[in-house]
Amino acid sequence: MASLSNEDLLALSQMLDTKLRPLEDRTKSIELLLENDVLPRLQNIEACYTSTYRRYAGSAVQAEATQEDVDILKKVVSEHSRKLQTLA
């Protein structure tokens, strides 16, 4: 098996650098896009979502309590209507 000379290794290294440069440039471009565009947008979406969640989380409990009150009122009104019918 022939060993490579220093000149051969240097030539291979330079060839790899030349071939990999476009890949490194694209990777850097993608990193910048993620950092400067995508990440801030995701953070904004997250902030909007969490603030909306906090605003409506209490409302869900209140809506359930209101529904329970309405159900009770329906029963009471039905019972009173039935009693009034028997008196009439």
C-alpha atoms as a printed R data frame, in Angstrom:
   type eleno elety resid chain resno        x      y      z
1  ATOM     1    CA   MET     A     1    0.000  0.000  0.000
2  ATOM     2    CA   ALA     A     2    1.489  3.333 -1.056
3  ATOM     3    CA   SER     A     3    1.630  6.090  1.479
4  ATOM     4    CA   LEU     A     4    0.643  9.612  0.615
5  ATOM     5    CA   SER     A     5    3.210 12.343  0.621
6  ATOM     6    CA   ASN     A     6    2.757 15.593  2.457
7  ATOM     7    CA   GLU     A     7    2.064 17.271 -0.885
8  ATOM     8    CA   ASP     A     8   -0.660 14.705 -1.620
9  ATOM     9    CA   LEU     A     9   -2.218 15.227  1.800
10 ATOM    10    CA   LEU     A    10   -2.101 18.998  1.359
11 ATOM    11    CA   ALA     A    11   -3.741 18.696 -2.059
12 ATOM    12    CA   LEU     A    12   -6.481 16.468 -0.603
13 ATOM    13    CA   SER     A    13   -7.027 18.906  2.227
14 ATOM    14    CA   GLN     A    14   -7.350 21.829 -0.173
15 ATOM    15    CA   MET     A    15   -9.720 19.846 -2.387
16 ATOM    16    CA   LEU     A    16  -11.911 18.989  0.601
17 ATOM    17    CA   ASP     A    17  -11.898 22.619  1.721
18 ATOM    18    CA   THR     A    18  -12.996 23.674 -1.770
19 ATOM    19    CA   LYS     A    19  -15.747 21.038 -1.914
20 ATOM    20    CA   LEU     A    20  -17.017 21.754  1.601
21 ATOM    21    CA   ARG     A    21  -17.042 25.573  1.344
22 ATOM    22    CA   PRO     A    22  -20.527 25.739 -0.321
23 ATOM    23    CA   LEU     A    23  -21.896 23.401  2.333
24 ATOM    24    CA   GLU     A    24  -20.426 25.519  5.110
25 ATOM    25    CA   ASP     A    25  -21.851 28.671  3.493
26 ATOM    26    CA   ARG     A    26  -25.316 27.122  3.234
27 ATOM    27    CA   THR     A    27  -25.133 25.887  6.810
28 ATOM    28    CA   LYS     A    28  -24.171 29.367  8.018
29 ATOM    29    CA   SER     A    29  -27.032 30.860  6.006
30 ATOM    30    CA   ILE     A    30  -29.504 28.412  7.553
31 ATOM    31    CA   GLU     A    31  -28.189 29.136 11.053
32 ATOM    32    CA   LEU     A    32  -28.634 32.874 10.498
33 ATOM    33    CA   LEU     A    33  -32.138 32.385  9.123
34 ATOM    34    CA   LEU     A    34  -33.101 30.290 12.144
35 ATOM    35    CA   GLU     A    35  -31.559 32.734 14.589
36 ATOM    36    CA   ASN     A    36  -32.799 35.968 13.039
37 ATOM    37    CA   ASP     A    37  -36.137 35.006 11.527
38 ATOM    38    CA   VAL     A    38  -37.576 31.684 12.648
39 ATOM    39    CA   LEU     A    39  -36.687 31.813 16.345
40 ATOM    40    CA   PRO     A    40  -38.139 35.315 16.944
41 ATOM    41    CA   ARG     A    41  -41.335 34.283 15.161
42 ATOM    42    CA   LEU     A    42  -41.633 31.138 17.261
43 ATOM    43    CA   GLN     A    43  -41.069 33.152 20.416
44 ATOM    44    CA   ASN     A    44  -43.811 35.576 19.341
45 ATOM    45    CA   ILE     A    45  -46.211 32.712 18.639
46 ATOM    46    CA   GLU     A    46  -45.393 31.195 22.023
47 ATOM    47    CA   ALA     A    47  -45.962 34.513 23.794
48 ATOM    48    CA   CYS     A    48  -49.324 34.997 22.082
49 ATOM    49    CA   TYR     A    49  -50.381 31.441 22.839
50 ATOM    50    CA   THR     A    50  -49.422 31.545 26.507
51 ATOM    51    CA   SER     A    51  -51.037 34.931 27.098
52 ATOM    52    CA   THR     A    52  -54.237 33.734 25.414
53 ATOM    53    CA   TYR     A    53  -54.159 30.539 27.460
54 ATOM    54    CA   ARG     A    54  -53.795 32.498 30.703
55 ATOM    55    CA   ARG     A    55  -56.635 34.797 29.714
56 ATOM    56    CA   TYR     A    56  -59.048 31.968 28.905
57 ATOM    57    CA   ALA     A    57  -57.991 29.387 31.503
58 ATOM    58    CA   GLY     A    58  -60.024 31.132 34.206
59 ATOM    59    CA   SER     A    59  -62.937 31.627 31.828
60 ATOM    60    CA   ALA     A    60  -63.253 27.883 31.288
61 ATOM    61    CA   VAL     A    61  -63.764 27.330 35.014
62 ATOM    62    CA   GLN     A    62  -66.242 30.199 35.125
63 ATOM    63    CA   ALA     A    63  -68.137 28.788 32.125
64 ATOM    64    CA   GLU     A    64  -68.423 25.397 33.850
65 ATOM    65    CA   ALA     A    65  -69.745 27.041 37.019
66 ATOM    66    CA   THR     A    66  -72.247 29.059 34.975
67 ATOM    67    CA   GLN     A    67  -73.426 25.890 33.221
68 ATOM    68    CA   GLU     A    68  -73.933 24.186 36.576
69 ATOM    69    CA   ASP     A    69  -75.981 27.189 37.781
70 ATOM    70    CA   VAL     A    70  -78.107 27.092 34.620
71 ATOM    71    CA   ASP     A    71  -78.720 23.365 35.062
72 ATOM    72    CA   ILE     A    72  -79.875 23.954 38.641
73 ATOM    73    CA   LEU     A    73  -82.119 26.837 37.538
74 ATOM    74    CA   LYS     A    74  -83.686 24.620 34.862
75 ATOM    75    CA   LYS     A    75  -84.516 21.971 37.445
76 ATOM    76    CA   VAL     A    76  -85.968 24.516 39.875
77 ATOM    77    CA   VAL     A    77  -88.039 26.243 37.167
78 ATOM    78    CA   SER     A    78  -89.331 22.880 35.915
79 ATOM    79    CA   GLU     A    79  -90.270 21.842 39.442
80 ATOM    80    CA   HIS     A    80  -91.991 25.159 40.151
81 ATOM    81    CA   SER     A    81  -93.826 24.988 36.817
82 ATOM    82    CA   ARG     A    82  -95.040 21.494 37.676
83 ATOM    83    CA   LYS     A    83  -96.224 22.684 41.116
84 ATOM    84    CA   LEU     A    84  -98.014 25.666 39.590
85 ATOM    85    CA   GLN     A    85  -99.746 23.356 37.112
86 ATOM    86    CA   THR     A    86 -101.092 21.249 39.950
87 ATOM    87    CA   LEU     A    87 -102.413 24.360 41.734
88 ATOM    88    CA   ALA     A    88 -104.201 25.678 38.640
